[in-house]
Amino acid sequence: MSKPALLGGKPVFSKTHRWPRWPQSGSGDRKRVLDVLDGDEWGMGSRATAEFARRFAGYLGAKYVLPVNTGTAALELIVKALGIGPGDEVIVPSYTFVASATCVLEVGAGVIFADIDPRTFNIDPEDVARRITPRTRAIIAVHFGGNPADLIGLRGVIGKRNIALIEDAAHAHGMLYHGHGAGRFSAAAAFSFQSSKNMTCGEGGAIATRDKKLFELAGSFHSFGRKPGKAWYQHYYLAWNDRISAMQSALLLGQLDRIEPQTRTRFSNGAFLNRELAKIRGLSPQADGDSHPDTRRAYHVYMLRYDGRETGLDRAAFLEALQAEGVGCSPGYPAPLQEAHLFTGRRFWHAHRLGGGPRLSHEPDYRKMKTPVAKTYCDEAVWLPHPYLLASRKEMQGVVDAVARVVENAGTLRKRRS
């Protein structure tokens, strides 16, 4: 095994190495955007948005799709459409992006954080079951990194209770769960099309659902509380403008053309990395969330756990050495979400002042809400960006070689830092 770059060896990937760029576009995207630019349908009611809604619904196997301006708005609109509000609680995984929880705070409800499964890094149904109370109105399952959450397990926990299951599908473009896209096994799924996502238009989102009432309510809430066929200046609900533009929709039509072949490439390369990296001591790649033959991960982020106790090199040093080999990597989230000052300082808009108003009777104490698995993962996670998974198999082997080189030289690298 040759010397690591940090010890004077030649990096596996040179500084000039070109990984697949992201976002990606093509000539068809330019034509679609120019068609919108040359026309008079830039905003709501555009043919581009209607076409994207129809095609995306077909791709997912959903009955209804509502394109909106962000994935955050998609989550908030679902929560509002379900009638969740003050006095209610929603269970959310503690290892997730902040929007998975702030959509609950926006309606004045309480967030209850659940721990994650140590193998899949997704919300743990057994821990969810322990946190259900008479106030629980919904569970938000995040398909983290594009790895399907255990939706059937969560539905089993819910049973006959009046609790909705919501999918945060911000990472799940191209994911299949038992042969279906997100939104089939839940009340609704929220997608994000922010610039880093596997499908992107810079900023954007969508709701996928089979529930006509939820779709219609969310549609009204995303456009100032209007109703189809009613007077333009008649408003039926307190609501904002969360509409998507025609230019965003035009870009998404091109993204939809590419998502399937890109997903197949990511899946193949992700499976290769899982198999090869698992052979290296101290590494535990994220396990599949479901073993059904018609389930497919989307690989928005490639993730693994790194055990520095086994290798003798702490994670910070491991990341530094891997980056020196030309492999971009990061530690992911620094702490479970409930440890963010937003929660520990109770800086919620419904408290009426940023310093924290009088405690609501149903508000949980986030300082006491422990999720030890998520805490451990925050200390051990290693993330690789999804565009890497669009590279060649030779480049994937290079990633494996870089990781192996760092681990095999862990002792010498540790001495270098001491």
Secondary structure as UniProt FT lines:
FT   HELIX           5..7
FT   TURN            15..16
FT   HELIX           27..38
FT   TURN            44..45
FT   HELIX           47..60
FT   STRAND          64..68
FT   HELIX           71..81
FT   TURN            82..83
FT   TURN            86..87
FT   STRAND          89..93
FT   HELIX           99..105
FT   TURN            106..108
FT   STRAND          110..114
FT   TURN            118..120
FT   HELIX           125..131
FT   TURN            134..135
FT   STRAND          136..142
FT   HELIX           144..146
FT   HELIX           151..158
FT   TURN            159..160
FT   STRAND          164..168
FT   TURN            170..171
FT   TURN            173..174
FT   STRAND          176..177
FT   TURN            178..179
FT   TURN            182..183
FT   STRAND          188..192
FT   TURN            195..196
FT   STRAND          205..209
FT   HELIX           212..221
FT   TURN            224..225
FT   TURN            228..229
FT   TURN            232..233
FT   HELIX           246..277
FT   TURN            278..279
FT   TURN            281..282
FT   STRAND          283..285
FT   TURN            293..294
FT   STRAND          301..306
FT   HELIX           308..311
FT   HELIX           315..324
FT   TURN            325..326
FT   HELIX           337..339
FT   HELIX           341..344
FT   TURN            345..346
FT   HELIX           349..351
FT   TURN            354..355
FT   TURN            361..362
FT   HELIX           366..368
FT   HELIX           372..380
FT   STRAND          381..385
FT   HELIX           386..390
FT   HELIX           393..408
FT   HELIX           410..417
//
